[in-house]
Amino acid sequence: MDASLTYLDGNAAAGPLSELLAFDITTAVGRCGACRSSMMMAQCRVYIGPGLVLRCAYCDEVLARLVVAGNSSWLDMTGLACLQINRAAQGR
């Protein structure tokens, strides 16, 4: 990864992902499929281009990608080994 590229924290993905998911992704804990580190999704590095790319804060591997075009959305989360959602934090 080019160190000169600028990234935002995982909160930058909250708005676009909230249109697809019934929970606040920033409060979920994801485990990286590559390095196995766990982190709040708000800690991810988010790169914005034609879509969003969420990268692990520890090893920089891709955790998820989101592309929205017209009436379609594509969400790829294959870089996540798992995602823990705290239902109490979601008000459920």
C-alpha positions in Angstrom: 0.0 0.0 0.0 1.3 3.5 -0.9 1.9 5.3 2.4 1.2 8.6 0.7 -2.5 7.8 0.3 -4.7 9.5 2.8 -7.3 7.5 4.7 -10.1 8.2 7.2 -11.1 6.2 10.2 -13.9 3.7 10.1 -16.5 6.3 11.0 -16.3 7.5 7.4 -18.0 4.2 6.4 -20.9 4.6 8.8 -23.2 6.6 6.6 -23.0 4.5 3.4 -23.1 1.2 5.2 -26.1 2.3 7.4 -28.1 2.3 4.2 -27.5 -1.5 3.9 -27.1 -2.8 7.4 -29.6 -2.7 10.3 -26.9 -1.9 12.8 -24.1 0.7 13.4 -21.0 -0.9 11.8 -18.7 1.4 13.8 -19.6 -0.3 17.1 -19.1 -3.8 15.8 -15.8 -5.7 16.4 -14.2 -7.2 13.3 -11.5 -9.8 13.2 -9.0 -9.5 10.3 -8.9 -12.7 8.2 -5.2 -12.1 7.5 -3.5 -11.1 10.8 -6.4 -12.2 13.1 -6.3 -8.9 15.0 -9.7 -7.7 16.4 -10.7 -4.1 16.3 -13.7 -1.9 16.5 -14.7 -1.2 12.9 -14.4 2.5 13.7 -10.6 1.9 13.9 -10.4 0.6 10.3 -8.7 2.7 7.7 -11.2 3.8 5.1 -10.0 4.8 1.6 -12.6 6.6 -0.6 -12.5 6.4 -4.3 -15.2 5.1 -6.7 -16.3 3.1 -3.6 -15.1 2.6 0.0 -12.3 0.2 0.9 -11.9 -0.7 4.6 -8.4 -1.9 5.6 -7.1 -3.4 8.8 -5.5 -0.9 11.1 -2.8 -3.4 12.0 -1.7 -5.2 8.8 -3.4 -3.0 6.1 -5.2 -5.9 4.4 -8.6 -5.3 2.8 -11.5 -6.1 5.2 -14.4 -4.9 3.1 -15.3 -3.0 0.0 -18.5 -1.1 -0.8 -19.5 0.2 -4.3 -22.8 1.9 -5.0 -23.9 2.6 -8.5 -27.4 3.6 -9.4 -29.9 1.3 -7.6 -27.3 -1.4 -6.8 -24.9 -1.8 -4.0 -22.0 -4.4 -3.8 -20.7 -5.2 -0.4 -17.7 -7.6 -0.2 -16.6 -8.5 3.4 -14.4 -11.5 2.6 -11.4 -10.0 4.4 -13.2 -10.3 7.8 -12.9 -13.6 9.6 -15.9 -12.6 11.7 -17.9 -9.6 12.8 -19.2 -9.3 16.4 -22.3 -7.1 16.8 -23.2 -6.0 20.3 -27.0 -6.0 20.3 -27.2 -4.0 23.5 -25.2 -1.2 21.9 -27.7 -1.2 19.1 -30.7 -0.7 21.4 -32.0 -4.3 20.9 
